[in-house]
């Protein structure tokens, strides 16, 4: 995901803007893996293989999100790995 996309992205749940981005793996202007975080509703949205997965809770794949959190536990902040919605470690 190109970091410039953050200028147009809003939380799909509460439409909050701007969102925070945390990079677990990046290359220049592209985030290969990381997380987008909404400070208003405390939800995280994973970035996997450069694709931000910004789906409402009921459409999210819990197993994919938990695997993502485990894989990036050492590089993402605790507010995402331990406290963020819709689930955490």
N, CA, C and O atoms as a GROMACS GRO file, in nm:
protein
  356
    1UNK      N    1   0.085  -0.117   0.000
    1UNK     CA    2   0.000   0.000   0.000
    1UNK      C    3   0.089   0.123   0.000
    1UNK      O    4   0.180   0.135   0.082
    2UNK      N    5   0.064   0.210  -0.089
    2UNK     CA    6   0.138   0.336  -0.093
    2UNK      C    7   0.095   0.423   0.025
    2UNK      O    8  -0.024   0.439   0.051
    3UNK      N    9   0.192   0.479   0.096
    3UNK     CA   10   0.162   0.561   0.214
    3UNK      C   11   0.074   0.682   0.182
    3UNK      O   12   0.005   0.732   0.271
    4UNK      N   13   0.074   0.729   0.059
    4UNK     CA   14  -0.009   0.844   0.022
    4UNK      C   15  -0.158   0.812   0.031
    4UNK      O   16  -0.240   0.904   0.041
    5UNK      N   17  -0.193   0.684   0.028
    5UNK     CA   18  -0.334   0.646   0.042
    5UNK      C   19  -0.393   0.690   0.176
    5UNK      O   20  -0.514   0.707   0.188
    6UNK      N   21  -0.307   0.708   0.275
    6UNK     CA   22  -0.355   0.749   0.408
    6UNK      C   23  -0.424   0.885   0.403
    6UNK      O   24  -0.503   0.918   0.492
    7UNK      N   25  -0.396   0.963   0.301
    7UNK     CA   26  -0.459   1.095   0.286
    7UNK      C   27  -0.607   1.084   0.251
    7UNK      O   28  -0.682   1.181   0.269
    8UNK      N   29  -0.652   0.967   0.202
    8UNK     CA   30  -0.792   0.953   0.161
    8UNK      C   31  -0.869   0.846   0.239
    8UNK      O   32  -0.991   0.837   0.227
    9UNK      N   33  -0.799   0.765   0.318
    9UNK     CA   34  -0.866   0.657   0.391
    9UNK      C   35  -0.932   0.706   0.519
    9UNK      O   36  -0.878   0.789   0.592
   10UNK      N   37  -1.053   0.653   0.543
   10UNK     CA   38  -1.127   0.680   0.666
   10UNK      C   39  -1.176   0.547   0.721
   10UNK      O   40  -1.190   0.450   0.647
   11UNK      N   41  -1.203   0.543   0.848
   11UNK     CA   42  -1.251   0.420   0.912
   11UNK      C   43  -1.388   0.384   0.855
   11UNK      O   44  -1.477   0.470   0.850
   12UNK      N   45  -1.408   0.260   0.811
   12UNK     CA   46  -1.537   0.221   0.755
   12UNK      C   47  -1.648   0.211   0.860
   12UNK      O   48  -1.766   0.209   0.825
   13UNK      N   49  -1.612   0.204   0.987
   13UNK     CA   50  -1.712   0.193   1.093
   13UNK      C   51  -1.766   0.329   1.134
   13UNK      O   52  -1.888   0.350   1.135
   14UNK      N   53  -1.677   0.423   1.166
   14UNK     CA   54  -1.723   0.553   1.217
   14UNK      C   55  -1.682   0.672   1.130
   14UNK      O   56  -1.706   0.787   1.167
   15UNK      N   57  -1.621   0.644   1.015
   15UNK     CA   58  -1.581   0.746   0.917
   15UNK      C   59  -1.476   0.843   0.971
   15UNK      O   60  -1.458   0.952   0.916
   16UNK      N   61  -1.406   0.804   1.078
   16UNK     CA   62  -1.302   0.890   1.138
   16UNK      C   63  -1.184   0.908   1.042
   16UNK      O   64  -1.144   0.815   0.971
   17UNK      N   65  -1.130   1.027   1.041
   17UNK     CA   66  -1.014   1.063   0.960
   17UNK      C   67  -0.934   1.166   1.038
   17UNK      O   68  -0.997   1.254   1.098
   18UNK      N   69  -0.806   1.163   1.043
   18UNK     CA   70  -0.713   1.069   0.980
   18UNK      C   71  -0.692   0.945   1.065
   18UNK      O   72  -0.722   0.943   1.184
   19UNK      N   73  -0.640   0.842   1.002
   19UNK     CA   74  -0.607   0.716   1.067
   19UNK      C   75  -0.456   0.708   1.089
   19UNK      O   76  -0.379   0.778   1.022
   20UNK      N   77  -0.414   0.623   1.182
   20UNK     CA   78  -0.271   0.603   1.206
   20UNK      C   79  -0.226   0.480   1.129
   20UNK      O   80  -0.303   0.386   1.107
   21UNK      N   81  -0.100   0.481   1.088
   21UNK     CA   82  -0.043   0.365   1.019
   21UNK      C   83   0.080   0.317   1.096
   21UNK      O   84   0.161   0.397   1.143
   22UNK      N   85   0.091   0.186   1.107
   22UNK     CA   86   0.206   0.123   1.171
   22UNK      C   87   0.265   0.025   1.072
   22UNK      O   88   0.196  -0.062   1.019
   23UNK      N   89   0.393   0.040   1.046
   23UNK     CA   90   0.460  -0.042   0.947
   23UNK      C   91   0.535  -0.156   1.014
   23UNK      O   92   0.620  -0.133   1.100
   24UNK      N   93   0.503  -0.278   0.974
   24UNK     CA   94   0.579  -0.394   1.021
   24UNK      C   95   0.688  -0.427   0.920
   24UNK      O   96   0.796  -0.473   0.958
   25UNK      N   97   0.660  -0.403   0.793
   25UNK     CA   98   0.755  -0.428   0.686
   25UNK      C   99   0.725  -0.331   0.574
   25UNK      O  100   0.613  -0.329   0.522
   26UNK      N  101   0.822  -0.250   0.537
   26UNK     CA  102   0.797  -0.152   0.431
   26UNK      C  103   0.919  -0.140   0.341
   26UNK      O  104   1.030  -0.179   0.376
   27UNK      N  105   0.893  -0.085   0.224
   27UNK     CA  106   0.999  -0.062   0.126
   27UNK      C  107   0.971   0.073   0.063
   27UNK      O  108   0.876   0.087  -0.015
   28UNK      N  109   1.054   0.172   0.095
   28UNK     CA  110   1.038   0.309   0.048
   28UNK      C  111   0.900   0.362   0.081
   28UNK      O  112   0.866   0.372   0.199
   29UNK      N  113   0.819   0.395  -0.018
   29UNK     CA  114   0.686   0.453   0.006
   29UNK      C  115   0.576   0.348   0.018
   29UNK      O  116   0.459   0.384   0.036
   30UNK      N  117   0.609   0.220   0.009
   30UNK     CA  118   0.508   0.115   0.015
   30UNK      C  119   0.517   0.036   0.145
   30UNK      O  120   0.625  -0.005   0.188
   31UNK      N  121   0.401   0.016   0.206
   31UNK     CA  122   0.392  -0.067   0.326
   31UNK      C  123   0.356  -0.207   0.278
   31UNK      O  124   0.248  -0.229   0.223
   32UNK      N  125   0.447  -0.302   0.300
   32UNK     CA  126   0.424  -0.440   0.259
   32UNK      C  127   0.334  -0.511   0.359
   32UNK      O  128   0.245  -0.588   0.321
   33UNK      N  129   0.358  -0.485   0.487
   33UNK     CA  130   0.276  -0.541   0.593
   33UNK      C  131   0.275  -0.443   0.709
   33UNK      O  132   0.377  -0.383   0.742
   34UNK      N  133   0.159  -0.427   0.768
   34UNK     CA  134   0.144  -0.332   0.878
   34UNK      C  135  -0.001  -0.325   0.921
   34UNK      O  136  -0.080  -0.416   0.894
   35UNK      N  137  -0.036  -0.217   0.987
   35UNK     CA  138  -0.173  -0.202   1.036
   35UNK      C  139  -0.216  -0.056   1.028
   35UNK      O  140  -0.136   0.036   1.045
   36UNK      N  141  -0.343  -0.038   1.001
   36UNK     CA  142  -0.407   0.092   1.005
   36UNK      C  143  -0.493   0.092   1.131
   36UNK      O  144  -0.560  -0.007   1.160
   37UNK      N  145  -0.490   0.202   1.206
   37UNK     CA  146  -0.556   0.208   1.335
   37UNK      C  147  -0.645   0.332   1.344
   37UNK      O  148  -0.603   0.443   1.309
   38UNK      N  149  -0.768   0.311   1.390
   38UNK     CA  150  -0.861   0.422   1.411
   38UNK      C  151  -0.856   0.461   1.559
   38UNK      O  152  -0.888   0.380   1.646
   39UNK      N  153  -0.817   0.585   1.587
   39UNK     CA  154  -0.807   0.631   1.725
   39UNK      C  155  -0.944   0.655   1.789
   39UNK      O  156  -0.955   0.662   1.911
   40UNK      N  157  -1.047   0.668   1.707
   40UNK     CA  158  -1.181   0.695   1.761
   40UNK      C  159  -1.249   0.567   1.812
   40UNK      O  160  -1.301   0.564   1.923
   41UNK      N  161  -1.248   0.460   1.730
   41UNK     CA  162  -1.316   0.336   1.771
   41UNK      C  163  -1.220   0.225   1.813
   41UNK      O  164  -1.264   0.116   1.850
   42UNK      N  165  -1.090   0.250   1.807
   42UNK     CA  166  -0.985   0.155   1.848
   42UNK      C  167  -0.982   0.027   1.765
   42UNK      O  168  -0.945  -0.078   1.816
   43UNK      N  169  -1.022   0.036   1.639
   43UNK     CA  170  -1.015  -0.080   1.551
   43UNK      C  171  -0.887  -0.077   1.469
   43UNK      O  172  -0.836   0.030   1.433
   44UNK      N  173  -0.836  -0.196   1.441
   44UNK     CA  174  -0.720  -0.206   1.352
   44UNK      C  175  -0.763  -0.275   1.223
   44UNK      O  176  -0.856  -0.355   1.221
   45UNK      N  177  -0.694  -0.242   1.118
   45UNK     CA  178  -0.716  -0.303   0.988
   45UNK      C  179  -0.579  -0.346   0.935
   45UNK      O  180  -0.491  -0.262   0.916
   46UNK      N  181  -0.561  -0.476   0.911
   46UNK     CA  182  -0.429  -0.522   0.867
   46UNK      C  183  -0.397  -0.482   0.723
   46UNK      O  184  -0.485  -0.469   0.638
   47UNK      N  185  -0.268  -0.464   0.699
   47UNK     CA  186  -0.217  -0.448   0.564
   47UNK      C  187  -0.138  -0.575   0.537
   47UNK      O  188  -0.035  -0.598   0.601
   48UNK      N  189  -0.185  -0.656   0.443
   48UNK     CA  190  -0.122  -0.784   0.413
   48UNK      C  191  -0.087  -0.787   0.266
   48UNK      O  192  -0.173  -0.767   0.180
   49UNK      N  193   0.039  -0.812   0.237
   49UNK     CA  194   0.089  -0.814   0.099
   49UNK      C  195   0.050  -0.685   0.025
   49UNK      O  196   0.004  -0.689  -0.089
   50UNK      N  197   0.069  -0.572   0.092
   50UNK     CA  198   0.045  -0.437   0.040
   50UNK      C  199  -0.102  -0.400   0.025
   50UNK      O  200  -0.133  -0.294  -0.029
   51UNK      N  201  -0.194  -0.486   0.072
   51UNK     CA  202  -0.337  -0.460   0.056
   51UNK      C  203  -0.399  -0.428   0.192
   51UNK      O  204  -0.395  -0.512   0.282
   52UNK      N  205  -0.457  -0.307   0.208
   52UNK     CA  206  -0.528  -0.277   0.333
   52UNK      C  207  -0.663  -0.349   0.334
   52UNK      O  208  -0.743  -0.335   0.242
   53UNK      N  209  -0.688  -0.425   0.439
   53UNK     CA  210  -0.813  -0.500   0.450
   53UNK      C  211  -0.904  -0.425   0.546
   53UNK      O  212  -0.901  -0.446   0.667
   54UNK      N  213  -0.985  -0.337   0.489
   54UNK     CA  214  -1.068  -0.247   0.570
   54UNK      C  215  -1.215  -0.287   0.558
   54UNK      O  216  -1.295  -0.218   0.495
   55UNK      N  217  -1.247  -0.399   0.620
   55UNK     CA  218  -1.382  -0.453   0.616
   55UNK      C  219  -1.452  -0.432   0.750
   55UNK      O  220  -1.386  -0.423   0.853
   56UNK      N  221  -1.586  -0.423   0.750
   56UNK     CA  222  -1.658  -0.418   0.877
   56UNK      C  223  -1.639  -0.550   0.952
   56UNK      O  224  -1.606  -0.652   0.892
   57UNK      N  225  -1.659  -0.546   1.083
   57UNK     CA  226  -1.632  -0.661   1.169
   57UNK      C  227  -1.695  -0.790   1.120
   57UNK      O  228  -1.629  -0.895   1.120
   58UNK      N  229  -1.819  -0.786   1.078
   58UNK     CA  230  -1.891  -0.908   1.042
   58UNK      C  231  -1.837  -0.974   0.914
   58UNK      O  232  -1.867  -1.091   0.888
   59UNK      N  233  -1.759  -0.902   0.835
   59UNK     CA  234  -1.702  -0.958   0.712
   59UNK      C  235  -1.555  -0.996   0.726
   59UNK      O  236  -1.494  -1.047   0.632
   60UNK      N  237  -1.499  -0.972   0.842
   60UNK     CA  238  -1.357  -1.000   0.863
   60UNK      C  239  -1.334  -1.147   0.894
   60UNK      O  240  -1.420  -1.214   0.949
   61UNK      N  241  -1.216  -1.195   0.857
   61UNK     CA  242  -1.174  -1.332   0.883
   61UNK      C  243  -1.093  -1.333   1.013
   61UNK      O  244  -0.976  -1.292   1.014
   62UNK      N  245  -1.154  -1.379   1.121
   62UNK     CA  246  -1.088  -1.376   1.251
   62UNK      C  247  -0.957  -1.453   1.250
   62UNK      O  248  -0.857  -1.406   1.306
   63UNK      N  249  -0.954  -1.570   1.189
   63UNK     CA  250  -0.832  -1.650   1.185
   63UNK      C  251  -0.720  -1.578   1.113
   63UNK      O  252  -0.604  -1.583   1.156
   64UNK      N  253  -0.752  -1.510   1.004
   64UNK     CA  254  -0.651  -1.434   0.929
   64UNK      C  255  -0.597  -1.319   1.015
   64UNK      O  256  -0.477  -1.295   1.018
   65UNK      N  257  -0.687  -1.248   1.084
   65UNK     CA  258  -0.645  -1.135   1.168
   65UNK      C  259  -0.560  -1.181   1.286
   65UNK      O  260  -0.460  -1.117   1.319
   66UNK      N  261  -0.597  -1.292   1.352
   66UNK     CA  262  -0.520  -1.343   1.465
   66UNK      C  263  -0.381  -1.389   1.418
   66UNK      O  264  -0.281  -1.362   1.485
   67UNK      N  265  -0.375  -1.456   1.304
   67UNK     CA  266  -0.245  -1.498   1.248
   67UNK      C  267  -0.159  -1.376   1.216
   67UNK      O  268  -0.038  -1.377   1.241
   68UNK      N  269  -0.221  -1.271   1.162
   68UNK     CA  270  -0.150  -1.146   1.132
   68UNK      C  271  -0.092  -1.086   1.261
   68UNK      O  272   0.024  -1.045   1.264
   69UNK      N  273  -0.173  -1.080   1.366
   69UNK     CA  274  -0.128  -1.023   1.493
   69UNK      C  275  -0.013  -1.104   1.554
   69UNK      O  276   0.084  -1.046   1.602
   70UNK      N  277  -0.024  -1.234   1.551
   70UNK     CA  278   0.084  -1.319   1.604
   70UNK      C  279   0.213  -1.299   1.525
   70UNK      O  280   0.321  -1.290   1.582
   71UNK      N  281   0.200  -1.293   1.393
   71UNK     CA  282   0.316  -1.278   1.305
   71UNK      C  283   0.388  -1.145   1.328
   71UNK      O  284   0.510  -1.137   1.314
   72UNK      N  285   0.312  -1.041   1.364
   72UNK     CA  286   0.368  -0.906   1.377
   72UNK      C  287   0.368  -0.854   1.521
   72UNK      O  288   0.380  -0.734   1.543
   73UNK      N  289   0.353  -0.943   1.616
   73UNK     CA  290   0.343  -0.903   1.757
   73UNK      C  291   0.463  -0.820   1.803
   73UNK      O  292   0.446  -0.728   1.884
   74UNK      N  293   0.581  -0.849   1.753
   74UNK     CA  294   0.700  -0.777   1.799
   74UNK      C  295   0.718  -0.641   1.734
   74UNK      O  296   0.794  -0.558   1.784
   75UNK      N  297   0.649  -0.615   1.622
   75UNK     CA  298   0.667  -0.488   1.552
   75UNK      C  299   0.550  -0.392   1.565
   75UNK      O  300   0.564  -0.273   1.539
   76UNK      N  301   0.434  -0.443   1.605
   76UNK     CA  302   0.316  -0.356   1.620
   76UNK      C  303   0.301  -0.313   1.766
   76UNK      O  304   0.339  -0.388   1.856
   77UNK      N  305   0.246  -0.193   1.791
   77UNK     CA  306   0.229  -0.148   1.929
   77UNK      C  307   0.125  -0.231   2.005
   77UNK      O  308   0.037  -0.293   1.945
   78UNK      N  309   0.137  -0.230   2.136
   78UNK     CA  310   0.047  -0.307   2.221
   78UNK      C  311  -0.099  -0.265   2.206
   78UNK      O  312  -0.189  -0.347   2.224
   79UNK      N  313  -0.123  -0.138   2.174
   79UNK     CA  314  -0.262  -0.094   2.158
   79UNK      C  315  -0.331  -0.168   2.043
   79UNK      O  316  -0.454  -0.174   2.038
   80UNK      N  317  -0.254  -0.223   1.951
   80UNK     CA  318  -0.311  -0.304   1.843
   80UNK      C  319  -0.311  -0.452   1.881
   80UNK      O  320  -0.414  -0.518   1.868
   81UNK      N  321  -0.199  -0.503   1.926
   81UNK     CA  322  -0.190  -0.647   1.954
   81UNK      C  323  -0.268  -0.692   2.076
   81UNK      O  324  -0.316  -0.805   2.081
   82UNK      N  325  -0.281  -0.605   2.176
   82UNK     CA  326  -0.344  -0.646   2.302
   82UNK      C  327  -0.479  -0.580   2.331
   82UNK      O  328  -0.554  -0.630   2.415
   83UNK      N  329  -0.513  -0.468   2.262
   83UNK     CA  330  -0.633  -0.395   2.301
   83UNK      C  331  -0.728  -0.363   2.187
   83UNK      O  332  -0.845  -0.334   2.212
   84UNK      N  333  -0.683  -0.366   2.063
   84UNK     CA  334  -0.765  -0.318   1.952
   84UNK      C  335  -0.886  -0.408   1.924
   84UNK      O  336  -0.885  -0.527   1.955
   85UNK      N  337  -0.986  -0.349   1.866
   85UNK     CA  338  -1.105  -0.421   1.823
   85UNK      C  339  -1.085  -0.465   1.678
   85UNK      O  340  -1.000  -0.406   1.612
   86UNK      N  341  -1.152  -0.560   1.626
   86UNK     CA  342  -1.258  -0.637   1.690
   86UNK      C  343  -1.207  -0.750   1.778
   86UNK      O  344  -1.284  -0.802   1.859
   87UNK      N  345  -1.079  -0.791   1.765
   87UNK     CA  346  -1.021  -0.892   1.853
   87UNK      C  347  -0.873  -0.863   1.870
   87UNK      O  348  -0.814  -0.783   1.796
   88UNK      N  349  -0.814  -0.928   1.967
   88UNK     CA  350  -0.673  -0.907   1.994
   88UNK      C  351  -0.615  -1.032   2.058
   88UNK      O  352  -0.688  -1.127   2.089
   89UNK      N  353  -0.484  -1.033   2.077
   89UNK     CA  354  -0.418  -1.150   2.136
   89UNK      C  355  -0.439  -1.156   2.285
   89UNK      O  356  -0.390  -1.247   2.351
   0.00000   0.00000   0.00000
